Amino acid sequence: MFRLSRVVLLVMGYVAALAATPGWAHHPFEGLDPQDINLLQGLVSGLGHPVLGVDHLVFLLAIVVITALTTRQWVLPLLAAGLAGSGLAVTAGAMPGPGLGLALELVISLSLVAAGLVQAGWLSAWVLLPLMGVHGFLLGEPMIGAEPTPLLAYGLGLLLSQGALLLLVTALLTQSRSILALLRRLRMATTTLLVAMGVIWSAEVLWG
């Protein structure tokens, strides 16, 4: 248990270090025009985007911990909310203006605060569903203007990447009583970490 505690604390420290370098939208072919992305590139982008953007990844990991601790059966609704957000971004067909773009980035930052409050039991977990939709919206923005085939491949990649992370990691956590016990002991520490990261990233959005 002692070694496990050290590993978890090291991971938490690493995540905290990432707080100084938020990433809003990163995917493997970010420099390409969406119209030039082919089917394979769309699939790879969809697979990589949720885990290459630190803000998205931390939010998903927070959901994993909340799911493992509460045994909440909500992975499919979360994935549906994320894909709906991505579909809305693509359907809109245009990047949001500076004001709306800033507001969306601020919501993404504050979603970590919300996840921390949910984990502490101070906020309803269902607030994470619309927030997942906002994450999905920003994940869909880089593909605005893409052809239908790579666009569908990108959506499939998003589904597989986020679904694998939510389902597999949650399954691994729930199978280990020692890890679950440790996560319960560190509940307030992880809550504090998430809230702190959300506040720092919000300050970066507003004044960075």
N, C-alpha and C positions, 0 to 999 in steps of 0.2 A: 504493500500500500504506500510505503514511503517513497519508493522509486516512482510509482505511478503518480503520486502527488507532485513530485519534482518535474516529471514530464509534462503534466497538465499545466503547471505554473510556467514552465518555459514556453509552452505554446501560447499561453495567455500573454506573456511578456512580448513574444514575437508579434502577436496580433496588435498589441498596444503600440509597438514601434511603427506599425503600418499606419497608425492614426495620423501621422504627420505627412503621409503621402497618399491622399485619397485618389482614386481613379474612377472617373465617371463613365467612360465608355471605351473599352479596349477590346478589340477582337483581332484575330490573326491577320486579316486583310484590311485593316482600318484605312490604309492609304489609297485603296482602290475606289474608283467610282462605283457606286452600287450597280449601275447598268452594265459594268464590265465583269461582275462576279458571276462565275459559272456554278453549276450544281455542286461540284465537290467543294469548291471554296465556300459556298453558302452553308453546306453541312458542317465543315470544319469551323467556320465562324460561329455558327450556332452552338457547337460543342464547347468552344473555347471562351466565348464572351462572358458567360456567367461566372467563370472561375478566374478570368484574367482581370476583371474589374474588382478591385479590393472591396469596394462598398457593397457590391452585389454579393460577393462571396461571404463577407462577414454577416450580412443579413440572413443568407441561407443557412449558415452555420448556427446562428442564433435560433432560427426556426427548428433546426435539427435538435438542439439541446432542449428547447421547450417541448417539442414533440416527444422526446425520449422521457422527459421527467413527468409528463402529464398523460402519456399514452393516448394522445389525441389523434383521432383518425381523420386527418384533414389534408393529407398530402395531395390528393386529387383536386379538391377545391382550390388549393394554393396554386397548383400547376395551371389549372384552368384560368385563374385570375391573372397569372403572369402572361399566359398566351393571349388572353383577351386584351390585355394592355398593349402587347406587341402588335396584335392585329389592328387595334385602334390607331396606333402610330402610323402603320403602313397605309391604312385606309385614309387617314387624314391627308397623306400625300405631300405634306410640307413640314419642314422643321418649325417648331414653335418659335415665336418671337423672343427677343432678349428677356422681356419681363416674365413671360411664362416659363422660359427655359430656366431662369434663375429660381423661380418658385418650385419647379420640379426638382432641381438639384437640392434645394433646401429640404423638400419633403423626403428625398432619399437620405439625406443626412439625419433628419429627425426620426426616420424609420428605425434607426439603431437605438435611439432613446426610447421609442415605443416598445421595441423588442425587449429592452432591459426592464422596462416597467411591467411588461407582460410576464417576464420570467420571475419577477419578484412577487407577482400576484396582485399588483396594484392597478392593472388595466386589463380589460377583456381581451382575450387572445384573438377574437374575431376582427379586431381592428387591423390585424396583420394582413387580412385578405385584400382590402383596397390598397394597402401599401405595396403588396406584392404586385398588384396591377400597375402601380406607378413604376416600380422597378421594371416590369415587363414593357411598359411604354418606352422607357429610355433604352432598353435592350433592342427594341424594334426600330428605333430611329436610324441607325446606320444603314438599314436596308431599304429606306424610302427611295423609291425609284427603281428598285431591282426588278428583273424579269420574274414572272410567276414561278418558274421551275426552281431557280436558286432560292427564291423567297420561301417556297414550301420546304426546301431542304434546310434552310436556316431555322424555320420553325420546328422541324423535326429534331435538329441538333439541340435547340434550346430545351425541348421536351426531354430528350434523352439525358442531357447533361444535368439539368436541374432535378429531374426525376431520380437519376442514379444517386446524386448527392443526398437528396432528402430521404430516399428509401433505404439505400445501402448503409449509410452512416448511422441512421436512426436504428436500423436493425442490429448493427454491430454494438451500438451503445446499450440497447435494451437487453442484449444477451449477456452483458457483463455487469453483474451486481456490484462489483467493486468500483467500476467506473461510474455507475449511477449513484452509488453512495457518495463518491467523491464530488460529483457534480452537485449533489444536494448540499454538501458541506460548503462548496464554493459558490453557492447560489448568489449571495450578496456581492461577492467579489466579481463574478461575471456580470452581474447587473450594473455594478459601478463602472466596470470596464466599458460596457456597451454605451451607457449614458455618457461617459466621458468622451468616447470616440465620436458619438453623435454631436455633442456640443462643440468639440474641436473642429469637426468637419463642417458644421454649420457656420462657425466663425470664418473658416476658410472660404466658404461660398460667399458670405456677405462682405468680408473685408480682405480676402486673400488676393 
